[in-house]
Amino acid sequence: MKTVGTFFAALALAASAAAFALPAHAAEFTKGVVKKIDTKAKKVTIDHEDLKNLDMPAMTMVFRVGDDAMLAKLKEGASIEFVADRVNGKLTVTEVK
């Protein structure tokens, strides 16, 4: 009987470890067009489609960009696909392709 209890305890531990190994959700890219870039403020204005992960409709809005290298890749008028999220309470572009 002790072996059965040990088996189920090990099984529960393995299942909980596997759950932590999985990402919460994959980043969903959104299409948009770069309207303006403010390198000093590290901000970009994007006319974007619905941001499903943020529950926001399509609109034009300003985002922070956390990475200078990402900001350098952006060009006004360029069509992009990006991921935005709240970082420290601020809407931030976290990925661009």
N, CA, C and O of each residue as an XYZ file, in Angstrom:
388
protein
N       0.828     -1.199      0.000
C       0.000      0.000      0.000
C       0.867      1.255      0.000
O       0.529      2.254     -0.636
N       1.994      1.196      0.722
C       2.892      2.342      0.779
C       3.454      2.655     -0.610
O       3.670      3.820     -0.945
N       3.687      1.625     -1.411
C       4.218      1.805     -2.761
C       3.227      2.563     -3.632
O       3.626      3.417     -4.424
N       1.950      2.266     -3.496
C       0.919      2.957     -4.277
C       0.882      4.438     -3.899
O       0.785      5.295     -4.777
N       0.956      4.744     -2.626
C       0.963      6.138     -2.171
C       2.177      6.884     -2.683
O       2.069      8.036     -3.103
N       3.328      6.242     -2.650
C       4.559      6.852     -3.162
C       4.450      7.089     -4.662
O       4.882      8.126     -5.166
N       3.870      6.126     -5.374
C       3.696      6.260     -6.823
C       2.836      7.476     -7.151
O       3.204      8.274     -8.013
N       1.706      7.630     -6.485
C       0.814      8.761     -6.767
C       1.443     10.096     -6.360
O       1.212     11.111     -7.016
N       2.221     10.103     -5.303
C       2.914     11.332     -4.904
C       3.931     11.730     -5.967
O       4.045     12.907     -6.308
N       4.666     10.758     -6.491
C       5.647     11.040     -7.549
C       4.946     11.499     -8.823
O       5.419     12.409     -9.503
N       3.827     10.873     -9.142
C       3.056     11.249    -10.327
C       2.532     12.683    -10.204
O       2.591     13.444    -11.169
N       2.030     13.052     -9.050
C       1.524     14.414     -8.829
C       2.656     15.431     -8.937
O       2.467     16.507     -9.505
N       3.814     15.107     -8.405
C       4.967     16.005     -8.480
C       5.414     16.189     -9.931
O       5.721     17.306    -10.347
N       5.453     15.114    -10.691
C       5.856     15.196    -12.100
C       4.858     16.021    -12.902
O       5.259     16.814    -13.755
N       3.574     15.848    -12.644
C       2.544     16.606    -13.361
C       2.639     18.092    -13.048
O       2.471     18.922    -13.941
N       2.904     18.436    -11.802
C       3.002     19.857    -11.452
C       4.252     20.476    -12.062
O       4.213     21.637    -12.469
N       5.345     19.750    -12.140
C       6.571     20.260    -12.763
C       6.351     20.475    -14.254
O       6.836     21.461    -14.810
N       5.635     19.578    -14.906
C       5.356     19.719    -16.336
C       4.483     20.934    -16.598
O       4.660     21.612    -17.611
N       3.566     21.217    -15.724
C       2.690     22.381    -15.908
C       3.483     23.675    -15.858
O       3.179     24.612    -16.597
N       4.488     23.745    -15.007
C       5.303     24.961    -14.922
C       6.222     25.112    -16.124
O       6.644     26.226    -16.434
N       6.539     24.030    -16.801
C       7.442     24.084    -17.945
C       6.757     24.645    -19.186
O       7.436     25.115    -20.099
N       5.445     24.607    -19.238
C       4.713     25.087    -20.404
C       4.501     26.591    -20.324
O       4.201     27.113    -19.250
N       4.653     27.306    -21.455
C       4.370     28.740    -21.439
C       2.882     28.984    -21.226
O       2.051     28.164    -21.617
N       2.547     30.111    -20.604
C       1.145     30.439    -20.335
C       0.374     30.569    -21.642
O      -0.729     30.037    -21.768
N       0.948     31.275    -22.616
C       0.361     31.388    -23.943
C       1.434     31.883    -24.895
O       2.353     32.603    -24.504
N       1.301     31.488    -26.138
C       2.267     31.948    -27.137
C       1.952     33.395    -27.494
O       0.793     33.810    -27.506
N       2.990     34.145    -27.782
C       2.805     35.542    -28.174
C       2.048     35.587    -29.496
O       2.402     34.892    -30.449
N       1.013     36.404    -29.546
C       0.228     36.541    -30.767
C       0.606     37.854    -31.445
O       0.451     38.932    -30.872
N       1.100     37.745    -32.663
C       1.512     38.926    -33.409
C       0.296     39.628    -33.997
O      -0.675     38.986    -34.399
N       0.363     40.957    -34.043
C      -0.693     41.812    -34.580
C      -0.107     42.631    -35.719
O       1.028     43.099    -35.636
N      -0.885     42.802    -36.781
C      -0.433     43.607    -37.918
C      -0.643     45.084    -37.628
O      -1.613     45.476    -36.980
N       0.293     45.899    -38.122
C       0.180     47.338    -37.939
C       1.069     48.081    -38.915
O       1.868     47.481    -39.634
N       0.917     49.408    -38.929
C       1.739     50.280    -39.762
C       2.362     51.332    -38.853
O       1.665     51.989    -38.080
N       3.684     51.485    -38.953
C       4.406     52.473    -38.153
C       4.078     53.862    -38.693
O       4.317     54.146    -39.867
N       3.536     54.720    -37.845
C       3.167     56.078    -38.247
C       4.211     57.103    -37.836
O       4.467     58.056    -38.572
N       4.822     56.915    -36.658
C       5.786     57.895    -36.149
C       6.744     57.196    -35.198
O       6.359     56.276    -34.476
N       7.996     57.639    -35.204
C       9.008     57.099    -34.299
C       9.621     58.251    -33.518
O      10.067     59.238    -34.102
N       9.643     58.122    -32.192
C      10.271     59.115    -31.316
C      11.425     58.412    -30.600
O      11.230     57.789    -29.556
N      12.631     58.519    -31.173
C      13.772     57.794    -30.612
C      14.193     58.321    -29.244
O      14.631     57.546    -28.394
N      14.065     59.626    -29.021
C      14.456     60.187    -27.718
C      13.585     59.642    -26.596
O      14.083     59.301    -25.523
N      12.282     59.563    -26.850
C      11.348     59.076    -25.833
C      11.196     57.556    -25.862
O      10.513     56.983    -25.013
N      11.834     56.899    -26.844
C      11.709     55.450    -27.040
C      10.245     55.045    -27.200
O       9.756     54.136    -26.530
N       9.553     55.755    -28.116
C       8.140     55.475    -28.373
C       7.895     55.359    -29.868
O       8.616     55.938    -30.681
N       6.869     54.603    -30.211
C       6.473     54.442    -31.602
C       4.947     54.519    -31.685
O       4.240     53.973    -30.837
N       4.451     55.205    -32.716
C       3.015     55.283    -32.964
C       2.681     54.262    -34.036
O       3.282     54.263    -35.111
N       1.720     53.387    -33.746
C       1.349     52.311    -34.665
C      -0.156     52.329    -34.895
O      -0.940     52.394    -33.949
N      -0.548     52.270    -36.170
C      -1.946     52.060    -36.560
C      -2.101     50.543    -36.640
O      -1.574     49.916    -37.559
N      -2.816     49.949    -35.692
C      -2.825     48.490    -35.555
C      -4.215     47.886    -35.629
O      -5.227     48.564    -35.454
N      -4.227     46.566    -35.899
C      -5.455     45.778    -35.837
C      -5.775     45.507    -34.366
O      -5.065     45.974    -33.475
N      -6.852     44.748    -34.116
C      -7.229     44.410    -32.737
C      -6.056     43.783    -31.981
O      -5.365     42.907    -32.501
N      -5.844     44.241    -30.757
C      -4.857     43.631    -29.860
C      -5.633     42.694    -28.938
O      -6.126     43.108    -27.889
N      -5.733     41.438    -29.335
C      -6.577     40.482    -28.612
C      -6.099     40.240    -27.188
O      -6.917     40.130    -26.274
N      -4.779     40.156    -26.984
C      -4.278     39.876    -25.634
C      -4.517     41.041    -24.673
O      -4.537     40.846    -23.458
N      -4.699     42.252    -25.212
C      -4.973     43.426    -24.377
C      -6.443     43.839    -24.436
O      -6.845     44.815    -23.802
N      -7.245     43.091    -25.203
C      -8.674     43.366    -25.361
C      -8.903     44.802    -25.847
O      -9.726     45.533    -25.297
N      -8.150     45.193    -26.902
C      -8.255     46.544    -27.468
C      -8.653     46.455    -28.931
O      -8.149     45.602    -29.662
N      -9.553     47.328    -29.362
C      -9.932     47.340    -30.778
C      -8.826     47.974    -31.628
O      -7.867     48.542    -31.108
N      -8.987     47.860    -32.931
C      -8.046     48.486    -33.864
C      -8.069     49.993    -33.668
O      -9.132     50.590    -33.499
N      -6.889     50.605    -33.691
C      -6.771     52.059    -33.533
C      -5.329     52.464    -33.785
O      -4.472     51.616    -34.036
N      -5.067     53.754    -33.718
C      -3.702     54.274    -33.780
C      -3.330     54.723    -32.378
O      -4.058     55.490    -31.750
N      -2.186     54.239    -31.887
C      -1.779     54.598    -30.535
C      -0.265     54.553    -30.375
O       0.454     53.996    -31.205
N       0.194     55.153    -29.291
C       1.622     55.237    -28.986
C       1.993     54.112    -28.020
O       1.291     53.849    -27.043
N       3.116     53.456    -28.318
C       3.653     52.393    -27.473
C       5.080     52.733    -27.085
O       5.796     53.390    -27.841
N       5.485     52.293    -25.925
C       6.899     52.345    -25.558
C       7.586     51.186    -26.271
O       6.957     50.181    -26.603
N       8.881     51.344    -26.498
C       9.698     50.263    -27.047
C      10.839     50.048    -26.068
O      11.651     50.944    -25.840
N      10.894     48.872    -25.498
C      11.865     48.617    -24.447
C      13.288     48.405    -24.926
O      14.227     48.539    -24.141
N      13.467     48.077    -26.190
C      14.775     47.695    -26.708
C      15.217     48.669    -27.798
O      14.523     48.825    -28.802
N      16.370     49.328    -27.609
C      16.879     50.284    -28.603
C      17.116     49.632    -29.960
O      16.875     50.255    -30.995
N      17.586     48.383    -29.967
C      17.837     47.682    -31.229
C      16.536     47.481    -32.001
O      16.521     47.595    -33.227
N      15.450     47.185    -31.298
C      14.148     47.025    -31.939
C      13.687     48.354    -32.524
O      13.162     48.394    -33.636
N      13.877     49.429    -31.791
C      13.489     50.764    -32.241
C      14.257     51.149    -33.506
O      13.693     51.762    -34.412
N      15.531     50.793    -33.570
C      16.365     51.128    -34.728
C      15.909     50.409    -35.997
O      16.138     50.904    -37.101
N      15.267     49.247    -35.853
C      14.792     48.487    -37.014
C      13.512     49.060    -37.612
O      13.190     48.768    -38.764
N      12.777     49.873    -36.851
C      11.490     50.385    -37.320
C      11.679     51.570    -38.260
O      12.581     52.388    -38.077
N      10.814     51.650    -39.265
C      10.822     52.758    -40.224
C       9.394     53.277    -40.374
O       8.448     52.491    -40.436
N       9.240     54.596    -40.430
C       7.908     55.181    -40.628
C       7.329     54.693    -41.950
O       8.015     54.664    -42.971
N       6.054     54.309    -41.914
C       5.364     53.810    -43.098
C       5.489     52.313    -43.306
O       4.827     51.753    -44.179
N       6.333     51.652    -42.514
C       6.554     50.213    -42.674
C       5.393     49.412    -42.099
O       4.867     49.731    -41.032
N       5.001     48.364    -42.826
C       4.030     47.403    -42.309
C       4.795     46.410    -41.445
O       5.821     45.872    -41.862
N       4.292     46.174    -40.248
C       4.978     45.281    -39.310
C       3.990     44.305    -38.693
O       2.776     44.475    -38.799
N       4.521     43.298    -38.057
C       3.772     42.432    -37.155
C       4.485     42.546    -35.819
O       5.710     42.443    -35.752
N       3.715     42.759    -34.753
C       4.328     43.022    -33.450
C       3.516     42.411    -32.324
O       2.351     42.047    -32.484
N       4.174     42.312    -31.179
C       3.522     41.876    -29.944
C       3.607     43.041    -28.972
O       4.675     43.619    -28.775
N       2.482     43.381    -28.370
C       2.446     44.435    -27.352
C       1.902     43.844    -26.060
O       1.061     42.945    -26.071
N       2.397     44.364    -24.958
C       1.933     43.903    -23.653
C       2.115     45.032    -22.651
O       2.767     46.033    -22.949
N       1.546     44.876    -21.476
C       1.756     45.854    -20.405
C       3.026     45.463    -19.660
O       3.132     44.361    -19.122
N       3.991     46.385    -19.638
C       5.241     46.179    -18.910
C       5.343     47.313    -17.903
O       5.457     48.482    -18.274
N       5.303     46.959    -16.637
C       5.291     47.964    -15.559
C       4.157     48.969    -15.755
O       4.318     50.162    -15.497
N       3.012     48.471    -16.214
C       1.830     49.308    -16.385
C       1.794     50.124    -17.662
O       0.825     50.846    -17.897
N       2.826     50.031    -18.497
C       2.899     50.813    -19.738
C       2.742     49.885    -20.936
O       3.301     48.789    -20.955
N       1.981     50.325    -21.938
C       1.845     49.549    -23.165
C       3.173     49.581    -23.908
O       3.684     50.647    -24.250
N       3.721     48.397    -24.152
C       5.074     48.284    -24.687
C       5.124     47.262    -25.812
O       4.531     46.188    -25.715
N       5.841     47.604    -26.887
C       6.112     46.650    -27.958
C       7.242     45.757    -27.462
O       8.324     46.238    -27.127
N       6.981     44.445    -27.419
C       7.976     43.511    -26.898
C       8.642     42.678    -27.988
O       9.729     42.139    -27.779
N       7.996     42.569    -29.157
C       8.564     41.820    -30.283
C       8.102     42.453    -31.582
O       6.994     42.983    -31.667
N       8.968     42.394    -32.606
C       8.621     42.880    -33.946
C       9.186     41.902    -34.955
O      10.299     41.395    -34.808
N       8.379     41.645    -35.999
C       8.924     40.866    -37.124
C       8.467     41.472    -38.423
O       8.812     40.971    -39.493
